[in-house]
Amino acid sequence: MLAADPRLENNPAIAFGTGNNNNQPTPNPDIQLPADFPPEIPRYPNAQLQEATQSTTRWATSDPTNAVQSFYQNEFQTNNWDVSQSTQEGILEAQQNGLRVTLTIPATINQSSTTESNVAGNTEFTIQYTRDTTATASPSTSAETDNVPQPGDADFIGPVRSQQNNQTAQTVDNTTQQTNTAQTFNDTNQAPQELRQYLQDLTALGALPLQATSKSSASTNQFEPNKTITRREYARWLVAANNQLYANSPAQQIREASASAQPAFQDVPSSDADFPIIQGLAEAGLIPSPLSGSSTTVLFRPDAPLTREQMILWKVPLDTRSSLPNASVEAVQQTWGFQDAAKIEPRALQAVLADFQNSDRSNIRRVFGYTTLFQPKKTVTRAEAAAALWYIGSASEGVSAQEALRLQQSGASQATSESPPTTE
């Protein structure tokens, strides 16, 4: 007498074709993602983490292998990764900003094993990731030199490096370390798809400094891309992004104010953590203040939400590097076609009109796409603010965060490959 297939007894869905909705891989709470797992790597929504080691994670899902491969192929292409299909079946490679990812989906031996695997929820795949070490080579150099014999040690052989060369090397190390403070957030994928790349480039540059407003925000690396940005935060980002994008052009950088400067705003005293930045913007004439002739603007309101018209008013002067043109409601209506142009504050009208001259490089087009309503009083999200700061310059001349990132990485590589000369 033949015994019943034990799989049919334990899994009646197999026998009656009712699907495999209850056969999802069981999550293991003891297995956690490595701390260095890059947040920009897409995660398959129906997969459960099965194993995690350094630079390698193994996942399982009840979905078929072609669904997994299609998901990653689409995600990589949509987010502008450089995708290459390996000569080996079931391997997909992609890289972006020095991060290389290898997706491996083991090929099944035959159709029957594929069906059985999928029903049992055992379609497995691995994700391996590595980062270009040139961007972080400089900080490790100091650790390596700690083990090198120094003058005065019994094992030391060779000339003593001059104090000047020591200072030069230290300056290179400090500069490289400052410009390579890439930020890592685990929720950038919550940003709108159209703005996500701008956000990723700027965080890779370390150009979006967040103050820890709460312990939870600081410990979980939450960027909160859809959160409304404050005027204080945007001022901080404005200076950081400009100075990072123009890292090799000191004449184009914004200088922070001295702590001893007379405050331009009554609500931003010298004791405020962001005083050097906000005061520096006022002294540079980049934001309205009594210093620039706006005698009624005595309050900065640092913790108030940033509006669309304020974002453009502060950003466009950095793009044009010149005074704003005269503007009228009619001129803005004729150029942009905004139905609500009359609601825009007069000074912001000038910035909005100047932004139109930047064509496809304009902030409004990059952040909001095509629109016939500007909604000047509407608040701005962090992701939108980041998109505005991704490019600084005019239609014919400027620099993007992507270009600055390439220069930063090549500069770090060159700095680590060249050693300063030694003298007696």
Secondary structure, 3 states (H helix, E strand, C coil): CCCCCHHHHHCHHHHHCCCCCCCCCCCCCCCCCCCCCCCCCCCCCCCEEEEEECCEEEEEECCCHHHHHHHHHHHHHHCCCEEEECCCCCEEEEEECCEEEEEECCCCCCHHHHHHHHHHCCEEEEEEEEECHHHHHHHHHHHHHCCCCCCCCCCCCCCCCCHHHHHHHHHHHHHHHHHCCCCCCCCHHHCCHHHHHHHHHHHHHCCCCCCCCCHHHHHHCCCCCCCECEHHHHHHHHHHHHHHHCCCCHHHCCCCCCCCCCCCCCCCCCCCCCHHHHHHHHHCCCCCCHHHCCCCCCCCCCCCECEHHHHHHHHHHHHHCCCCCCCCHHHHHHHCCCCCHHHCCHHHHHHHHHHHCCHHHCHHHHHHCCCCCCCCCCECEHHHHHHHHCEEECCCCEEEHHHHHHHHHHHHHHHHHCCCCCCC
